[in-house]
């Protein structure tokens, strides 16, 4: 065991469930929490059984009404816990870091509260709460162990998150994350590459580099070109077919990064670049360190170097003080940038952020109207950009669980190099998640593509072998250890407030 002595685990076979909210960093942390619990002797509860002995909430403080949702869920569990002696509830993540002193007061049936910096302590705190029969609240003020050094229970057999930094040095007025995750702390390049090589040896063929501000990597270790060097180093790892990263910040997006993306074959032609607003006055009020011209200049350079790149973004509508003219500037950038996808969300106050106290809060009706106009515009652009894919021949990495109608349509689903979702006709031969198929795109919708003809080629991969081996092992396990299949597939594409907690 890497960090928890097995003598500290609860006796007998106890099951656990981790409920995750928020950004990719939280998703990655939850893989660590699951790994820690299994390393300490717990087993995952059957999916949907609603009967875990330990329920862990990995929370987000960015989403609107996040605290109300948490306490609502905790309230739902209170009678269940009262009727089941030995059941434990733990609350971790950003909301726990922020509300450390109030969670147990508002929900005294909670057993453990832990923060973003000490997730490695969860098994110990659960055992201490059980032995002492009282709630354990432990919030570290600084990082105790880099998350990627902890045990992991990955959700995918072929795609993996790899954290390269934690924390953020920015001071965006709408974001509370830096106060909860702390200042940026970078991992050593050698440690990152060693983890990637180990993952590839296990069968992983796609990795996503994670950071709250991923392309600022190097600021903590004193190398401004560290991120581009890391991308190029990933290109030298044999067996690593796809490299992605999220989420970058326009301020730190330099020409050497664009060159590394264009010149490294396994770095995918995909970029998620948060805009937030197209208005210079609003960007200034947000304390974003770039302006419209700078943002569009980056997009132009990326497109010149990588013509088929799919670019997505995050946009906030209705930030305090936003005028109709400001909003029109956002629409202008959307028209010019022609994003493949935009994750748009309406501004809402986040307690503890400077923006929550600003004058000029926009009425909900105005925000809603602007939001609907933006969504309609982006929907048209997404569809137009997807139509350009019709007739192209693409290699897809086969996924599982991304096509909700695949069973009824007799299709399979996969991700193109630029991360577009493609549903394709199921071939006669066996195709496994992680394998690669070649298809021709025949139809485009705003949010997906279709390849309705016969699959042109199927390439069985080490990643598919890994999925097959893992699937067989899961089926062979006794009931209670893990029922059902793991969720297989590439890490989800950035979503609304999930990309860097909406603060990039």
N, C-alpha and C positions, 0 to 999 in steps of 0.2 A: 504494500500500500504506500502511496506516495506522500500523503500528508496527514492521514487520520489513522490512528492505531485501532485495529479491529476490536480490541477489548472495550473501546468506548462506544461501540454500536449497540443498539437496543437488542436485547436477547430475543431469539425467535425470528420468524419471518415476518417482517413488517413491510407494508406497501407504502408507496409514496406517489404523489401527483404534484407536478410543478405547473402553475398557471402563469403564463407570461403575457405581459402588456408592454407596448412601447417599441423601441427602436431595435435595430439589428444587434446593438451592443447587449441589450437585454436578452435577445434570443440566444446569443453566444454565451452569456452568463448562465442562462438556464441549462444549456448543455453541460456547463461545468457543475452546476448545482446537482443535476441528475447524476453526473459522474461521481461526485463526492458522496452522494447518498448510497449509490450502488457499491462504491468502494468501502463504505462503512457497513454494508450488509443488508441494506434495504433493497426491495425489488419494486419495479414499476407496477402500479395498480392497473388492472384491466381497463382499457379505454372505454369510457362511458359507464363504468360500473358505479361511480359515485360512492365509493366505499374505501377510499385510501385511509391508511392509519395516520399518515402525515400529509398535510396539504400545505404547499409552499406557494405564496403569492410573490412573484417577482414584478414589482410595480414600476409605473412610469409617473413622473410628476408633470409631464408636459401636456398631456391630453386634458381637454376641458372636463371639469367635474371628476377628475381622477380620484380624488379622495372620497367623494360620495359613492362612486362605483365600488371602491374598495370596501367601504364600511357596509354597503348593501350586501356585498358578497360575504363578508364576515358575519353579518347578521343572519344570513341564510344558513351558515354553518353552525351557529351557536346552539340551536336545539339538537342538532345531530351530534355535536361534540358532547353535549350534556348526557345524551343517551348512550354514548359509546366510551366507556372508561378506557383511558390510554390513548385516545386520539389526540393528535397534536396539530397546531396551526402555527405557521411561521410566515412572517412578512418581511420581505427584503426589497432591495432596489432603490430607485430614486426617491419615491414617496416615503419610504422608511428612513432614508437619510435625512429628508426634510422634516418629517413629522415625528421624529424619534420619541419625543416626550408625550405625545398625545395618543398614539395608537393603542397602547395598553389601557390608558384611561378611558378611551371611547369604546374599546372592545377588550374588556378584562379577561376574556376567555382565550386570547392569543397567548401562545407559549413562548415564542421567540420573535424578536425584532432585530434585524441586522442590516447593515448598510451596503453601499456599493463598493466599499474598500475592503471588506472582510468576509466575502462570501465563503471563503475557505473554512470559516469557523462554524458553519451551519450544523454539521453532525455533532460537534462538541456541545454546542448550545442546546440542541434538542435533548441530548443525554443529560446535561446539567439541569435543564428544566424538569425532566422526568424524575431525576433523583431528588432534587430539592423541592419539587412540587411548587414551583413559583416561576413567574415569567422571567425570561432572560432578555435584557435589552443591551446590545453591544454594538455601538456605532464607532468605527474607526474614522479618524480625521484625515488619514492619508493611506495610500495603497499599501497593504501588507504583503501581497504576493500578486505578481502579474497573472491575470486570469488564465492565460494559456499554459501556465506551469501546473495547473490543477488537473485532476482526473477529469475525463470527458466522456459523456455518453452522446455521441453525435447522432443527429436525426437522419442523416443521409449516408448512404454507403459510397457515393461517388463525388459529392460536393461538400466542401467544408469552409467554414469561416476561419480566418486566421487574423487575430488581433495584432496590429503592429504598434498601436499606441492607445493610451487611455487618457481621458481628460481633454480640456480645451482651454486655450489661452485667449479666446475671443470674448468680447463683452457685449454681444448683441442684446439690445434692450428688451426683446420679447422672450429671451431664453433664460431659464434657470439652471440649465444643465451644468455649466462650469462650476457653479456653487456646490453642486452635488457630486460631480465626478472629479472635481479638482483640476489643477493645472496639468497641461499635457506632460505625459511621461512616455518616452519612447523605449521600445525594446531594442536590444542589440540586433543588428542585421543578421549576425551569425545564428542567433537563437531563432529568429523568424524562419530563415532558410532551412535550419535543421528540422523545425516543426513541419514545414511544407514537404521536405524530403521524406520524413517519417509517414506523413499522410499519403503521399504518392506510393510508398512501399506497401501501404495497406490497401491500395486500389483506388484511392481518390484521384480523379482526373481534372477536377475543376476546383479552384480556390477563389475565395473573395477576401481581399485584404480589407480589414476593418479599422476604422479610426473615427473618433468624433469629428476630426478634421484631418482626413487621411493624408492629404498631400502636403500638410505641414510637417509630416514626418521628417525628422532630422533637426528640427529646431532645438530639441532637448539634448541632442548629441553633437550639435555644432557643425552640421553639414547640410547646407541648403540644397544640395543635389542628391540627398540620400534617397528620396522617394524614387526618382528616375533610375538611380543605380539599383534600387531594389527590384523595380520592374524588369530591368535588363537581366538581373541575376535570376529572376524567376524563369526567364526565357531559356536559361541554360540547364534547367532541371529536366532530365529525361523522364518522359511519361506524364509530365504535366501538360495537359492539352489546352486548358482554358484558365485565364487569369482575369479577374475583375476586381474592382475596388469601389468602396463607397464610405463616406461621401466626401468629395473634395470641396474646397472653398475657392471661389474665384480669385481671392487675394493671393493665394499661394500657387495658382496654376501657371507654371512657368513654361517657357519654350522647350526646356530640356525634358519636361514630362511629356509634352506632345510628341517630341521626337522619339522618346522611348516607347510610347504607345504605338506609333507608326512603324517603328523598326523592329519591334519584338513580336514575332509571329503568334505566340500564344496569348498575348494581351488582346483581349477582345475589342472589336470596334463599337464600344458602348461607353457612354459617359453620362453620369448623373451629376448635373451642375445646378445647385440651388440658386435660383434667381431672387426669390422672395418678393421683390418689387422692381418694376421698370422705371420708377421715378427717382431721380437723383435726390430731391428733398426727403422723400420717404426713406430711401436707403441711408441717408445721413441720420435721420431720426432713429432708424433701426440700429445705428452704429455699425453699418456694414462698410467695409473699407474698400469698396469699389463703386463705380458708377456705371450707368447704362453703356457708355461707349466702351469701357474696359470689358464688360461682360460680352457684348456682341463681338468685340475683337477676338476674344478667346474662341467663341463659336466659329468665327470665320477661319481662324488658324487651324482648328481641329478639322473642319470640313476640307480645308485645302490639303491637309496631310493624310486624312482618312476619309475619303469621299463617301463611303457607305456607313459611316458612324451613325448610330441611333443615339440621339441626345434627349435626355429627360430632365425634368426640373421640379422644384418645389416653389409654390407661389402663395403668398399670404394676401388675402383680400380684406380691405377695411381696417388697415392699421391706423391707429390714432392720428388724426390730422390729414388723412388721405383725402384729397379733393377729386372731383371728377376728372380734372386735367391730369392729376397724378395717375389715376386709374387708366386713363387713355394711354399714358406712356407704357404701362404694363402691357396693354393690348398690343401696342406697337412692337414691343420686344417679342411678344409671342408670335406675331406675324412674321417678323424678320428672322427669328431663330428657327421657326418651324420645328418645334419639339416633336419627337415621336410620341411623347407622353408627358403630361404635366400633372403633378399631384397638387391639387388646389385645396386650400382650406380657409375658412373664414376666421379672421382674427377674433380671439376671445382672451379675456384677461387671464394671465397666469400669476397667481399670488406670489409675491416676492420678486417680480421683475419690474424694472423701471417703467416699462410701457404701460403697466397696469395703473400707474399713477399719472399718466400723461393727460393733458387737456386734449379736447377734440376727439373724444371717443365717438365712433360712428354709429348712428342708429341701426339696429338690427335689420330693419326693412331695407335700408340703403345698401348694407353689406350683402344681403341676400340677392338683391337685384343685380349688383355688380358681379357677384359670384356666378349667377346663372348665365350672364353674358360671357364671362370668361370661359366657363365650362363649354358653352355652345361653340365658341370660336375654336377652342382646343380640340373639341370632338371632330369638327370639320377638318382641321389640319391633320390630326392623327389618322383619319380615314384616307385623306389625300396622300399622305406619306406612305401608308401601308399599301395603297394601290400601286405605288411605284415598285413594290416587291413582286407583283404578279409577273410570272414568266421567268423569274430568277431561280436558279438551282442552288439549294442551300444544304449545308450539313447541319443536322439537328442532333443534339444530345437528348436521348430519350429520357423522359421523366415519368414519374408515377404520381397520380393524384392531382395533376394540374388541369386535366380536362374533365370537368364534372360530368359531361354527357358522353364521355368516351365509350362507356358500356353500351348505351343505347344506339350510338351512331357507328359502333364497330370501328372506332378510330383509336389511335394512340396520340400522345402529345409530346412535344419536345421544345427545346429552346434553340433558336438560331444563334449564330455567333454574336449578333447584336442584341441578344436577349429577347427578341420578339417571340411570343408564344405561337406555335404552329401546331394545328391538329392535322394528322395525316392518316391516310388509309392504312389499316393494319395489314402488313404483308403476310404471306403464307408461312414463311419461316419464323421461328421464335425470335422475338426482339425483347431484350431486357432493359430495364432502367440502367443508364450508364453507357449503353451501346450507342453507336452513331449511325444514323441513316441519312441517305441523300435523297432529296425530294425536289419536285418542281412546284412552285407556288402557283395556284390556280385561282384563288379568290382572296379578297381582303375585306375585313371588317375593321371598325375603328380600334378594336383591342385585341384582335387575333388574326392569324392567317390560316388558310386551308391549302392542303396539298391533296387534291382529290384523286389524282392519278396513282398508278402503281409506284411503289417505292423503287427508286433507281438502283440503290445499293444499300446493303446492310454490313456494317463493320462491327464484329464482336470485339469487345474491349476488355482490358483488365478491370475496368470499373464495373462492367456488366458481370464479370466473374465474381467481383467482390460483393455485388448485390445478391447474386445467386447464392453464394456461400453464406452470407448473413441471413438471408431469407430462410434457408434450410436450417440454420442453427436456431433461429427464432421458433420455427415450427417444432423443432425437436425438444425445446425446453418444456418442462412440466408446467401444468396449468398453475397460474398464480405468479410465475416469474415475469412473463410478458405475453399477454394475449394480443393477437392482431399483428399486422405488419407495421414496421416503422414507417414514418412518413419519409418517402424517398423523393428526391428531386433537388434541383439546384436551389440555393437559398433564394427566398422570395425577392423579386425586384423591389427597389425602393418604393415605399408607399407614404403618401401624405406625411404625417408626423413621424413616420418610422425611420426616415433617412436621417441618421445623425440627430434624432430627436427633433427634427425640424429647425435645428439651430445652425446648420452649416452655412 
